């Protein structure tokens, strides 16, 4: 069914059990289950297509580009699932015909739903990539059924990408994917620009399979769900035309997988970190892309287990509207955490996770028995993303300790998304709701500093950083005359933080622990200079060892945390006169019952002594750090 653009209507597509319940009940064990999951996500969208099929209008919230571009984006992002579904031999005729109509009308300059002329750095250039991929692997369904005029219009519209620059980051691959599609069809393509882009992407390579998302950029989920993902598509599609580069992309993907696997817990959840987290289960799309490109850093059963558990975890989260449309947010609808480029249809970049539908039933990925995670180290030092990943097998808790970065950007909530001291797959992280006070700031896993005006500054970028085993260090300057050197001794459930602060101004300091989700079972544990709280979810606490004046449990404003709508943050406070100060705290976080927890248990893990002009820290079993006082 299609409707005029006047707006969405309710139809009979709603599942009798409710869409969210139906998706959560999908066992996700087989290719047939994954096909069902695609239909469960795609069918609720059909009433929201425009009458010409070229636009998908899923809401009225805005983005940094015009609504008609956002609606084109929604159309294109669903194609990331439609294309592998078709390639694997399954056809949803209703959806396919709607997509063909949309392509014909969206690329026709004479049609009212024409997608329009692209400009430099245009969002349309992003969305061309899925269509270029479609031309590469399912031309018989996406290209040949079009009339000769529609094919020419389609080609002309996509060719605009060869006339405009894109951002100097993962966007360079969009040009590559479109021109790969042209090449596969024997159409004219821009080989010179394609090669130039691929060579530029090469300059983003760091080490051990990691890239930066642009020169000096962050290494976040844009590595697995963009740069590595597109590299694997290219390696599969262009293995004969460009065998050397294809082999290099595959090798790096295997190296990357050996570190990236540590970002995933046994239950399928992943560490929330960085921007664009509203793309949700695209976090795990890389595992399916490995199978698509026949790269096996682990056995097919391990890859299959990683991939399917991740989807199962996501489909149990309340991320859908009542009629089955995916919302903006992370584990629940949340616009506070969204970026300026998150339109209602943007979230369907998550459809990248359906790439294994392109594989045949007898492919080793689908034929294998699902296996659990292999044995992983309790501590994984990953210098390219500036991380030390810690695992606590008994609780299933994983967390990424972060030394921080030398650069920053203007994306939404950059400090919260890239500069917290630790990111947890269980407790999530928080973003500020506004700039006034600790409750609105929600400064979990951060040191927040104020001049007494209730406006707080946190770390945004660093002057220098280092990682040595489980010890992370960073020097940062929230003001020109305030210098903070931060040391973190990583570990779970306890970790240690030390800040040496040299300030020319009087400051108030607040040190936040993990954000604990609230429920009716909440109990608060208070001792002198320390505070912890227990809820049905777990325990979070913080103990002031040196330099702090008070401890309190701050109930921060709702919807600031990405994973839990209502949270409280154990927090230490301090008053700092001009001069040099050393603040030392022990921070606890553990999901589950934690029945043996004591707020003073940090003393069993860390030994701290104060000597004449220095602080000596010994972390069991023996790391030693000396900080001048």
C-alpha positions in Angstrom: 0.0 0.0 0.0 1.3 3.5 -0.8 -0.1 6.9 0.4 0.2 10.4 -0.7 2.9 12.5 0.9 0.4 14.2 3.2 1.6 12.0 5.9 1.7 8.4 7.3 -1.4 6.4 8.0 -2.0 3.4 10.1 -2.6 0.1 8.2 -3.1 -3.5 8.8 0.7 -4.2 8.9 0.8 -4.3 12.6 1.6 -7.7 14.0 -1.1 -9.1 16.2 1.4 -9.6 19.1 2.8 -6.1 18.5 5.9 -5.5 16.4 8.4 -5.1 19.2 7.3 -8.4 20.8 7.4 -10.2 17.5 11.0 -9.0 16.8 12.1 -9.8 20.3 10.6 -13.3 19.9 12.5 -14.0 16.7 15.0 -16.8 17.7 17.6 -15.5 15.1 19.3 -18.8 14.7 19.2 -19.3 10.9 19.2 -17.5 7.6 15.4 -17.9 7.5 15.2 -16.1 10.9 17.3 -13.2 9.6 15.1 -12.9 6.6 12.1 -12.8 8.9 13.8 -10.1 11.0 14.3 -8.0 7.8 10.6 -8.3 7.0 9.7 -7.5 10.6 11.7 -4.3 10.3 10.8 -3.4 6.7 7.1 -4.1 6.5 6.1 -1.4 9.0 7.8 1.1 6.8 5.6 0.5 3.7 2.8 2.9 4.8 5.3 5.7 5.2 6.5 5.7 1.6 5.3 8.6 -0.5 2.9 8.1 -3.4 5.8 8.1 -5.9 7.8 5.7 -3.7 10.9 7.9 -3.7 10.6 9.3 -0.2 10.3 7.6 3.2 8.8 10.1 5.8 9.1 8.5 9.2 8.8 11.6 11.4 8.9 15.3 11.7 12.1 15.9 13.7 14.7 17.8 11.8 18.3 17.4 10.7 21.0 19.6 9.2 19.6 19.0 5.7 16.2 19.6 4.1 13.2 17.3 4.9 13.1 16.1 1.3 16.7 15.0 1.5 16.1 13.3 4.8 13.2 11.4 3.2 15.5 10.3 0.3 18.0 9.2 2.9 15.3 7.0 4.5 14.6 5.4 1.1 18.2 4.7 0.5 19.1 3.3 3.9 16.5 0.6 3.7 18.2 -0.5 0.5 21.2 -1.8 2.6 18.8 -4.6 3.6 16.8 -5.0 0.4 19.9 -5.6 -1.7 21.4 -8.5 0.2 17.9 -10.0 0.6 17.5 -10.1 -3.2 21.1 -11.3 -3.7 20.5 -14.2 -1.4 17.6 -15.4 -3.5 14.6 -14.0 -1.5 12.3 -11.5 -3.0 9.7 -9.2 -1.2 7.8 -8.3 -4.4 5.8 -5.5 -2.8 8.9 -3.8 -1.4 10.9 -4.4 -4.5 8.3 -2.8 -6.8 8.1 0.1 -4.4 11.9 0.5 -4.5 11.9 0.3 -8.3 9.2 2.9 -8.6 11.1 5.1 -6.1 14.3 4.9 -8.1 12.6 5.7 -11.3 10.7 8.7 -9.9 13.5 9.9 -7.6 16.0 10.2 -10.4 13.6 11.7 -12.9 14.1 15.5 -13.1 10.5 15.9 -14.4 8.9 14.1 -11.4 7.7 15.9 -8.3 9.7 13.5 -6.1 12.9 14.0 -7.9 15.8 13.7 -5.5 17.3 16.9 -6.8 20.7 18.1 -7.8 23.6 17.3 -5.4 25.9 20.0 -4.1 29.4 19.8 -2.6 29.4 17.7 0.6 25.7 16.9 0.1 23.9 14.2 2.2 22.7 12.8 -1.1 26.2 11.8 -1.9 26.2 9.6 1.2 23.0 7.9 0.2 24.2 7.1 -3.3 26.5 4.3 -1.9 23.7 1.8 -1.2 22.4 2.3 -4.8 25.9 1.8 -6.2 26.2 -1.4 -4.2 22.8 -2.5 -5.6 24.1 -2.1 -9.2 27.1 -4.2 -8.3 25.4 -7.3 -7.0 21.7 -7.3 -8.1 21.6 -5.4 -11.4 19.1 -8.0 -12.8 16.6 -6.8 -10.2 17.5 -3.1 -9.7 18.8 -2.0 -13.1 17.4 -4.2 -15.9 13.7 -3.9 -14.9 13.9 -0.1 -15.4 13.0 1.4 -18.8 15.8 2.7 -20.9 14.9 6.3 -20.0 14.8 5.4 -16.3 18.2 3.7 -16.5 19.7 6.8 -18.1 18.1 9.0 -15.4 19.4 6.7 -12.7 22.9 6.8 -14.2 22.8 10.6 -14.6 21.7 11.1 -11.0 24.3 8.8 -9.5 27.0 10.3 -11.7 26.7 13.6 -9.8 29.0 12.1 -7.2 31.8 12.4 -9.8 31.3 16.2 -9.9 31.4 17.1 -6.2 33.9 16.8 -3.4 33.0 14.8 -0.3 34.3 15.1 3.3 37.8 13.8 3.7 36.9 10.8 5.8 34.9 7.6 5.3 32.8 9.6 2.8 35.5 8.9 0.2 34.2 5.4 -0.1 30.8 6.5 -1.4 32.4 7.6 -4.7 34.2 4.2 -4.8 31.0 2.2 -4.3 29.0 4.1 -6.9 31.8 3.8 -9.5 32.2 0.2 -8.7 28.6 -0.3 -9.6 29.1 1.5 -12.9 32.1 -0.6 -13.6 30.2 -3.8 -13.0 27.6 -2.7 -15.5 30.1 -1.7 -18.1 29.0 2.0 -17.8 31.4 4.9 -18.0 33.0 5.5 -14.6 35.6 7.8 -13.1 38.5 5.5 -12.6 41.0 8.2 -11.9 39.0 9.7 -9.0 38.2 6.3 -7.7 41.9 5.5 -7.4 42.6 8.9 -5.9 40.0 8.3 -3.2 41.4 4.8 -2.4 44.9 6.2 -2.1 43.7 8.9 0.3 41.9 6.3 2.4 45.2 4.5 2.6 46.6 7.5 4.4 44.1 7.1 7.2 45.5 3.7 8.1 47.0 3.4 11.6 48.0 0.0 12.8 46.6 -3.5 13.7 43.7 -3.0 11.2 42.6 0.3 12.6 42.0 3.5 10.6 41.3 7.0 11.7 38.1 8.5 10.3 40.0 11.1 8.3 43.5 12.5 9.0 43.8 13.0 12.8 40.2 11.8 13.3 38.7 9.5 15.8 38.9 5.7 15.6 35.3 4.7 16.6 32.5 2.7 15.1 33.1 4.4 11.8 36.0 2.0 11.4 33.9 -1.3 11.6 30.6 -0.1 10.1 32.0 2.2 7.5 35.7 2.0 6.5 36.3 -1.7 7.1 32.7 -2.5 5.9 33.2 -0.7 2.6 36.7 -2.2 2.3 35.3 -5.7 2.5 32.6 -4.9 0.0 35.3 -3.6 -2.4 37.5 -6.7 -1.7 34.6 -9.0 -2.6 33.4 -7.1 -5.7 36.8 -6.1 -7.1 38.9 -9.1 -6.3 39.7 -9.8 -9.9 40.2 -6.1 -11.1 42.2 -5.0 -8.1 43.5 -8.2 -6.3 46.4 -6.6 -4.4 44.2 -4.0 -2.7 41.5 -6.5 -2.1 43.9 -8.8 -0.4 45.2 -5.9 1.7 41.7 -4.9 2.8 40.9 -8.5 3.8 44.2 -8.8 5.8 43.5 -5.6 7.7 39.9 -6.7 8.4 41.2 -9.9 10.0 43.7 -7.9 12.1 41.0 -5.5 13.2 38.7 -8.3 14.1 41.2 -9.6 16.6 40.9 -6.4 18.6 37.3 -5.4 17.9 36.0 -8.6 19.3 36.9 -7.3 22.7 34.3 -4.6 22.4 31.5 -7.2 22.6 30.2 -9.0 25.7 29.0 -12.6 25.7 25.4 -11.5 25.7 25.9 -9.7 22.4 26.0 -6.1 23.7 28.8 -3.8 22.6 30.5 -0.9 24.3 28.7 2.4 23.5 31.4 4.9 22.5 31.6 7.8 20.0 29.1 9.4 17.7 26.3 7.9 15.5 25.3 5.3 18.0 21.7 5.7 16.9 22.7 3.4 14.0 22.5 0.7 16.7 23.1 -2.8 15.4 25.3 -1.5 12.6 27.8 -2.0 15.4 27.9 -5.7 14.5 27.6 -5.3 10.7 31.3 -5.9 10.4 31.0 -9.5 11.5 28.5 -10.2 8.6 30.8 -8.3 6.2 33.7 -10.6 7.1 31.5 -13.6 6.1 30.4 -11.9 2.9 34.0 -11.3 1.9 35.1 -14.8 3.0 37.5 -13.5 5.7 37.9 -15.9 8.6 39.9 -14.4 11.6 37.7 -16.7 13.7 35.8 -19.8 12.8 32.5 -19.4 11.0 30.7 -20.5 14.2 32.3 -17.8 16.3 31.5 -15.1 13.6 27.9 -16.4 13.4 27.5 -16.4 17.2 28.9 -12.8 17.5 26.6 -11.6 14.8 23.4 -13.2 15.9 23.8 -12.6 19.6 24.3 -8.9 18.9 21.1 -8.8 16.9 19.2 -10.7 19.6 20.4 -8.2 22.3 19.3 -5.2 20.2 15.9 -6.6 19.3 15.1 -7.0 23.0 15.6 -3.2 23.6 12.6 -0.8 23.4 13.8 1.0 20.2 10.6 0.8 18.2 7.4 2.8 18.1 4.1 0.9 18.6 3.8 0.4 14.8 7.3 -0.9 14.4 9.3 2.1 13.2 12.8 2.4 14.7 13.3 5.5 16.7 16.3 7.9 17.1 18.2 7.0 20.3 20.3 4.2 21.6 18.6 1.6 23.8 15.4 3.7 24.0 14.1 6.8 22.1 16.3 9.7 22.9 16.8 12.9 20.9 19.2 14.4 23.5 22.0 12.1 22.4 21.4 12.6 18.7 23.7 14.3 16.2 22.7 17.1 13.8 22.6 14.6 11.0 20.2 12.2 12.6 16.9 12.4 10.7 14.1 10.0 11.4 15.2 7.7 8.6 18.9 7.9 9.4 18.6 5.1 11.9 18.1 2.6 9.1 21.8 2.5 8.4 21.4 -0.3 10.8 20.2 -2.3 7.8 23.9 -2.8 7.0 23.7 -5.7 9.4 21.6 -7.7 6.9 24.5 -8.3 4.6 24.7 -12.1 5.4 21.4 -12.5 3.7 23.4 -12.3 0.4 25.1 -15.6 1.4 23.6 -18.9 0.3 22.2 -21.4 2.8 25.2 -23.7 2.4 27.8 -21.0 3.0 30.1 -21.9 6.0 28.7 -18.9 7.9 25.1 -20.3 7.8 26.1 -24.0 7.8 28.2 -23.6 11.0 26.9 -24.3 14.5 26.8 -21.1 16.5 29.7 -20.8 19.0 30.4 -18.6 22.0 33.1 -16.0 22.2 36.6 -17.5 22.2 38.6 -17.0 25.4 39.6 -13.3 25.4 42.2 -11.5 27.5 41.0 -9.7 30.6 42.9 -6.7 29.4 43.4 -5.7 25.8 45.6 -2.6 25.0 44.4 -1.0 21.8 46.6 2.0 21.1 45.0 3.1 17.8 41.6 3.9 19.4 43.4 5.1 22.6 41.7 2.3 24.6 42.3 -0.4 27.2 39.5 -2.9 27.2 38.8 -4.7 30.5 36.6 -7.8 30.9 35.2 -9.2 34.1 34.1 -12.8 33.2 32.1 -13.4 36.4 29.7 -10.5 35.8 30.0 -10.2 32.0 31.0 -6.6 32.4 33.3 -5.1 29.7 34.5 -1.5 29.7 36.9 0.6 27.6 39.3 2.9 29.5 40.2 5.9 27.4 43.4 8.0 27.4 41.7 10.6 25.2 42.6 12.4 22.0 44.8 15.3 20.8 42.0 16.6 18.5 38.4 17.4 18.8 35.4 18.3 16.5 32.1 20.2 16.6 29.8 17.1 16.5 27.2 17.0 19.3 28.4 16.2 22.8 32.0 15.5 21.6 33.4 15.6 25.1 30.9 13.1 26.4 31.2 10.7 23.4 35.0 10.7 23.2 36.7 12.0 26.3 35.2 10.2 29.3 37.6 8.2 31.3 35.8 4.9 30.8 32.9 3.6 28.6 30.8 0.6 29.9 28.7 -1.8 27.9 26.5 -2.2 31.0 26.2 1.3 32.5 26.5 3.2 29.2 27.4 6.8 29.3 25.6 10.1 29.7 25.5 13.3 27.7 24.6 16.7 29.1 21.0 17.9 28.9 22.1 21.6 29.3 25.1 23.5 30.6 23.8 24.5 34.0 24.9 22.4 37.0 25.8 18.8 37.8 22.3 17.4 37.4 22.0 18.7 33.8 25.6 18.0 33.0 25.4 14.3 34.1 29.2 14.0 34.3 29.6 10.3 34.8 33.2 9.0 34.3 34.5 12.6 34.1 36.2 15.3 36.2 34.1 18.5 35.9 35.5 21.8 36.9 33.8 25.1 37.6 34.8 28.6 38.7 31.9 28.7 41.2 29.3 29.8 38.6 27.7 26.4 38.2 29.0 26.1 34.7 31.4 23.2 34.3 34.2 22.4 32.0 35.4 18.9 31.2 38.1 17.3 29.1 37.6 18.0 25.4 41.0 17.4 24.0 44.5 16.6 25.3 47.9 18.1 25.1 49.5 14.6 25.3 48.4 11.1 26.1 50.0 7.7 26.7 49.1 4.1 27.5 51.4 1.6 29.2 49.7 -1.7 30.0 46.8 -0.9 32.3 48.0 2.6 33.0 46.6 5.5 31.0 47.8 9.1 31.2 46.7 12.4 29.7 47.5 16.1 30.1 44.7 18.5 29.4 43.9 22.2 29.9 40.3 23.2 30.6 41.5 26.8 30.8 44.9 28.3 29.7 46.0 28.7 33.3 44.7 25.3 34.5 46.6 22.1 33.7 45.3 18.7 34.6 47.4 15.5 34.4 45.2 12.5 34.7 46.3 8.9 35.4 43.9 6.0 35.2 44.8 2.5 36.5 42.3 0.4 34.5 40.5 -2.6 35.9 37.1 -4.1 36.9 35.2 -3.9 39.1 37.5 -1.3 40.7 39.7 1.3 38.9 41.8 4.1 40.2 42.0 7.8 39.1 44.6 10.4 40.0 44.5 14.0 38.9 47.3 16.4 39.4 45.8 19.9 39.0 47.8 23.1 38.7 45.5 26.0 38.7 45.8 29.8 38.8 42.2 30.2 39.7 39.8 29.0 42.4 37.8 26.0 41.3 35.1 23.6 42.3 35.7 20.0 41.2 33.2 17.1 40.8 34.4 13.5 40.0 31.7 11.2 38.7 31.6 7.4 38.8 29.5 5.2 36.6 25.8 6.1 36.1 23.6 3.6 37.9 20.1 2.9 36.5 17.4 3.7 39.1 14.6 1.5 40.2 12.5 1.1 43.4 15.1 -1.2 45.0 17.7 1.6 45.2 19.7 1.7 48.4 22.4 4.2 49.2 25.6 3.2 51.0 27.5 6.2 52.6 30.7 6.3 54.5 33.0 9.2 55.2 34.3 10.4 51.8 32.7 7.6 49.9 29.3 6.8 48.4 27.8 3.9 46.6 24.3 2.8 45.5 22.7 -0.6 44.7 19.7 -1.2 42.5 18.3 -4.2 40.8 20.7 -3.7 38.0 24.0 -3.6 40.0 26.3 -1.5 42.1 28.2 1.8 41.4 30.4 3.6 43.9 33.2 6.0 44.4 35.7 6.5 47.3 37.7 9.6 47.8 41.2 8.7 48.8 42.9 12.1 48.7 41.9 15.7 48.1 38.1 15.4 48.1 35.8 17.0 50.7 32.4 15.2 50.3 30.7 12.4 48.5 27.1 12.3 47.3 24.8 10.4 45.0 23.5 12.8 42.4 20.2 12.0 40.8 20.8 13.5 37.4 18.2 14.6 34.8 16.3 12.0 32.9 17.2 10.8 29.5 20.8 11.9 29.8 22.2 8.4 29.8 22.2 6.5 26.5 21.2 3.1 28.0 19.1 3.9 31.0 16.4 6.7 31.1 16.8 7.4 34.9 20.2 7.3 36.6 22.2 8.5 39.6 25.9 9.1 39.6 28.1 8.6 42.7 30.1 11.9 42.9 33.0 13.3 44.8 33.3 17.1 45.4 36.3 19.3 46.1 37.2 23.0 46.6 40.5 24.0 45.0 42.4 27.2 45.8 45.0 28.4 43.3 48.0 26.1 43.5 48.8 22.4 43.0 46.3 19.7 44.1 46.3 16.0 43.8 42.9 14.2 43.8 42.8 10.4 44.1 39.7 8.3 43.9 38.7 4.6 43.5 35.7 3.9 41.3 33.5 0.8 41.3 31.0 -0.5 38.8 29.6 -4.0 38.5 26.2 -5.3 37.1 24.5 -8.0 39.0 24.0 -8.9 42.6 27.5 -7.9 43.9 26.6 -9.4 47.2 30.1 -9.1 48.7 30.6 -5.4 47.8 32.2 -3.1 50.3 33.0 0.5 49.7 36.4 0.0 51.2 37.4 -3.0 49.1 39.6 -0.7 46.9 42.2 -1.2 49.6 42.6 -4.8 48.6 43.6 -3.8 45.1 45.6 -0.6 45.5 48.3 0.4 47.9 48.9 4.2 48.2 51.6 5.9 50.3 52.4 9.6 50.6 56.1 10.4 50.8 57.9 13.7 51.2 56.9 15.3 47.9 55.3 12.5 46.0 52.4 10.0 45.9 53.4 6.4 45.4 50.7 4.1 44.0 51.1 0.3 43.7 48.4 -1.6 41.8 48.2 -5.3 42.4 50.1 -7.3 41.2 52.7 -4.6 41.0 52.3 -1.6 38.7 53.9 1.4 40.3 53.2 5.1 39.7 54.8 8.1 41.3 53.1 11.5 41.2 54.7 14.7 42.4 52.7 16.6 45.0 
